Amino acid sequence: MARIAREHGVPVIVIAGTLGEDYQQLYAHGIDAAFALPSGPMTLEQACNDAPRLLRQRATDIARVWQVAGRQR
C-alpha cells in the first residue's frame, strides 16, 4: 500500500501500538513517518481502554505538524 501511495504522491503515516528498535526500516518501504500510539509507558490494558483518546491525540499531533509544514511552503 505504501508503494502505491508513494507512486501517487500520497504520504503514508503509521500509528502503531509500539515502535520496535528498527522501525526506521519502514522508511525504505514507502512509509514517510511512524508514531507510537501511547505518549509514554502504559500497560496493554490501559492502551486498549484509552485507544480512542490516544488515536485522537496522535492524529492531532500529526495534523499540527502538517499545518506547520503547509505554512512553510
C-alpha positions in Angstrom: 0.0 0.0 0.0 2.8 2.4 0.9 4.5 1.9 -2.5 1.2 2.6 -4.4 0.6 5.7 -2.2 4.1 7.0 -3.0 3.6 6.5 -6.7 0.6 8.8 -6.4 2.3 11.4 -4.2 0.2 10.4 -1.1 2.1 10.5 2.2 1.9 7.4 4.4 1.9 7.8 8.2 1.9 4.8 10.5 0.4 5.0 14.0 1.3 1.8 15.9 0.8 0.4 19.4 4.6 0.5 19.7 7.6 1.0 17.6 10.3 -1.6 17.6 14.1 -0.9 17.7 14.4 -1.0 13.9 11.2 0.7 12.9 13.2 3.2 10.7 13.5 0.3 8.2 9.9 1.1 7.3 11.0 4.3 5.6 12.7 2.2 2.9 9.3 0.7 2.1 7.5 3.9 1.4 6.4 4.9 4.9 7.0 8.6 5.5 6.6 8.8 9.3 5.8 6.5 12.2 4.4 7.3 15.6 3.7 5.2 18.7 0.1 5.4 20.0 0.9 5.9 23.7 2.8 9.1 24.6 4.5 7.2 27.5 4.7 3.9 29.3 1.4 2.2 29.9 0.0 -1.3 30.1 -1.6 -3.0 27.2 -4.9 -2.9 29.1 -4.6 0.9 29.6 -3.7 1.3 25.9 -6.7 -0.7 24.8 -9.1 1.1 27.1 -7.7 4.5 26.1 -7.3 3.7 22.4 -9.9 6.3 21.1 -8.4 9.1 23.1 -4.8 8.1 22.2 -5.8 7.9 18.5 -7.3 11.4 18.7 -4.2 12.7 20.4 -1.8 11.2 17.8 -3.9 12.3 14.9 -4.0 15.9 16.4 -0.2 15.8 16.7 0.2 14.7 13.1 -2.3 17.3 11.9 -0.4 20.0 13.7 2.9 19.0 12.0 1.1 19.0 8.7 -0.2 22.5 9.3 3.2 23.8 10.2 4.7 22.2 7.1 1.9 23.8 4.9 2.6 27.2 6.3 6.3 26.9 5.4 5.6 26.3 1.7 
